[in-house]
């Protein structure tokens, strides 16, 4: 099991990744959907892991939605790159 301190470090790292992805999306001249959605996915997974120690239902639900959106974005990026979209 993860101790409270480690959960906080993991959560802070996840938050930093999500904020970094947002800044990347706002300030980069061109945005890679793989980098943007992948960074969001990893950040949301880390925050979800930290929530297993410091549980908060509202935050957990938000992270689940964030994960779903990020996975959807990665699937869309893959399909776009592979020419699979109509």
Secondary structure as UniProt FT lines:
FT   HELIX           4..27
FT   HELIX           33..51
FT   TURN            52..53
FT   HELIX           57..82
//
